[in-house]
Structures are given as structure tokens and as C-alpha cells.
Amino acid sequence: MARIVVIDASPLIGLAMVNGLKWLPDIFGTIFLPETVKNEVLPGKAARGEEAIAQAIDAGWIKVWLEPIDPKLDIDLDAGETDCINLGLNHDDEVLLIMDERVGRAVAKEKGLRVIGTAAIIDQAKKQGLIVSARAVFEVLHASDFRISAAVINQVLVGVNE
């Protein structure tokens, strides 16, 4: 398991919408987000799940990365994705990134970083007995207009026998 798990804004928002931020410490231990990601979703950004994200930070389920992040990668991604990837590059194979955006994931993987997304978290939550139904969680996300491909959802549902 990775020693440092870093989450980007999209999975943070998606998990907040399904009350899933509390699953993170059970699955991974400590979760970090760069200050830039925190600033994307808090405070008063009208981000979905903002209150749940603030509560998760206050509860210590998620911690803001306080150390400077050396900019090893200069690429045209949003600041949060860039900082997540740079954090990963600064810590080599110790990092697992939780990121949904296709381009950011591709860049991270190209640089040799391990990346998972919101669907993988739902998969793990189901496998660890933290939720009763992955299908029900995906239905809530779908109703909220959160985007996860049907192929990825089906793959998770098959993997958890739903």
C-alpha cells in the first residue's frame, strides 16, 4: 500500500456527494490534498459536497499537505491536478493518486505514478463491507450529473457481484 495517498478535487467532490469521505481512512489511512485542491473546493466555492469536505478535514479524515511541493512538472492542467502529480513525482513510488480527470490521469500514468479514481474507491468500499450496494452509490452519482463511464461502472459492479 502507498505511504502517501493524495486526492484531487473531482473524487473529493464525488465521494462527498455520496457520504463516502468517511470510507477513505478505512481503505487507505491518511489522505492528503494539496492546498490548491482545498482552495478549489473550500470555502464558498459552491462546490457540491463542500460542507462534507470541510467536515472531513476538520475530523482529520483528510489532511492538507503542508510541505512545499517542488514543481517537477510544468504542464497545462489545473493547479490542483498539477500539484497532485508534482507531489507524486517528488515522492516516487510511495504515492497513490486519486484522480478522475482523463488528461491528468494520463499524464500521471505516463510519469509512472499509480492512479485510481472514484469508481475504484466505491469498489473498495463495497469489498471491505463499508457500503451495502455499489450500484446504489453509482445511482446517486449519476442522478447528480457526476460523470463516470458506463463501462467503468459495469466493471466495478461485475467485480462486486452486483
C-alpha positions in Angstrom: 0.0 0.0 0.0 1.1 3.5 -0.7 2.6 5.5 2.1 1.1 8.8 0.8 -2.4 8.9 -0.8 -3.3 12.2 -2.5 -6.8 13.2 -3.6 -7.8 15.6 -6.3 -10.9 17.8 -6.4 -13.2 15.6 -8.5 -13.1 12.4 -6.5 -13.2 14.5 -3.3 -16.5 16.1 -4.5 -17.9 12.8 -5.8 -17.2 11.0 -2.6 -18.6 13.9 -0.5 -21.9 13.7 -2.5 -22.4 10.0 -1.5 -21.2 10.4 2.1 -18.1 8.4 1.1 -15.3 10.6 2.6 -15.5 8.5 5.8 -14.5 5.4 3.8 -11.1 6.8 3.0 -9.3 6.2 6.3 -10.7 2.7 6.4 -9.4 2.0 2.9 -6.1 4.0 2.9 -5.3 5.5 6.3 -4.4 9.2 6.0 -5.4 11.0 2.8 -3.8 14.3 1.7 -4.8 17.1 -0.6 -2.7 19.9 -1.8 -3.6 23.4 -0.7 -4.6 24.2 -4.3 -7.2 21.4 -4.2 -8.5 22.6 -0.9 -8.8 26.1 -2.5 -10.7 24.7 -5.4 -13.5 23.3 -3.2 -13.4 25.4 0.0 -14.6 27.8 1.3 -17.6 29.3 -0.5 -16.7 27.9 -3.9 -20.2 26.5 -4.2 -18.7 23.1 -4.8 -21.0 20.2 -4.3 -20.2 18.4 -1.1 -18.4 21.5 0.3 -19.8 21.0 3.8 -18.9 17.3 3.9 -15.3 18.1 2.7 -14.9 20.7 5.4 -16.1 18.3 8.0 -13.7 15.5 6.7 -10.8 17.9 7.0 -11.9 19.1 10.5 -12.3 15.4 11.5 -8.8 14.6 10.3 -10.0 12.0 7.7 -8.3 14.2 5.1 -5.3 16.4 5.8 -3.9 19.3 3.8 -0.4 18.8 2.6 1.6 21.5 4.3 5.1 20.9 2.9 6.2 22.8 -0.2 5.6 20.9 -3.5 8.6 21.1 -5.8 7.2 21.8 -9.4 8.9 19.0 -11.3 6.2 19.0 -14.0 5.0 22.1 -15.8 2.0 21.2 -17.9 -1.3 22.8 -18.8 -3.5 21.1 -16.2 -5.4 22.8 -13.5 -3.4 23.8 -10.5 -4.8 21.1 -8.2 -4.1 18.3 -10.7 -0.6 19.7 -11.3 0.2 19.8 -7.6 -1.1 16.3 -7.1 1.1 15.0 -9.8 4.1 17.0 -8.7 3.6 15.7 -5.1 3.7 12.2 -6.6 6.8 12.9 -8.6 8.5 14.2 -5.5 7.9 11.0 -3.6 8.4 8.4 -6.4 6.7 5.1 -5.8 5.4 6.0 -2.4 2.3 7.8 -3.8 -1.1 6.8 -4.9 -3.1 9.5 -6.7 -6.9 9.6 -6.5 -7.8 11.5 -9.7 -10.7 11.3 -12.2 -9.8 13.7 -15.0 -8.7 11.8 -18.0 -5.8 14.1 -19.1 -4.4 14.3 -15.5 -4.6 10.5 -15.1 -2.9 10.0 -18.4 0.0 12.4 -17.5 0.4 10.8 -14.1 0.5 7.3 -15.5 2.9 8.4 -18.3 5.2 9.6 -15.4 5.0 6.3 -13.7 2.6 7.2 -10.9 -0.2 4.9 -9.6 -3.6 6.4 -10.1 -7.1 5.3 -9.2 -10.5 7.1 -9.4 -13.8 7.5 -7.7 -15.1 4.2 -9.1 -12.2 2.3 -7.6 -12.9 3.8 -4.2 -16.5 2.7 -4.4 -15.3 -0.8 -5.4 -13.0 -1.0 -2.4 -15.8 0.3 -0.1 -18.1 -2.5 -1.2 -15.4 -5.1 -1.0 -14.5 -4.0 2.6 -18.1 -4.0 3.7 -18.3 -0.2 4.1 -21.3 0.0 1.9 -24.2 -2.3 1.1 -24.5 -1.6 -2.6 -22.1 -0.1 -5.1 -25.0 0.2 -7.6 -26.9 2.4 -5.2 -23.8 4.7 -4.8 -23.4 4.9 -8.6 -27.1 5.8 -8.9 -26.7 8.7 -6.6 -23.7 10.0 -8.5 -25.5 9.5 -11.8 -28.5 11.4 -10.6 -26.2 14.3 -9.5 -24.6 14.5 -13.0 -21.2 13.3 -11.7 -19.5 11.6 -14.7 -18.2 8.0 -14.6 -18.3 6.0 -17.8 -20.8 3.2 -18.0 -18.0 0.7 -18.8 -16.2 1.6 -15.6 -19.4 1.3 -13.6 -20.2 -2.1 -15.1 -16.7 -3.3 -14.5 -17.0 -2.4 -10.8 -20.5 -3.9 -10.5 -19.3 -7.2 -12.1 -16.3 -7.2 -9.7 -18.5 -6.9 -6.6 -21.2 -9.3 -7.9 -24.0 -6.7 -8.3 
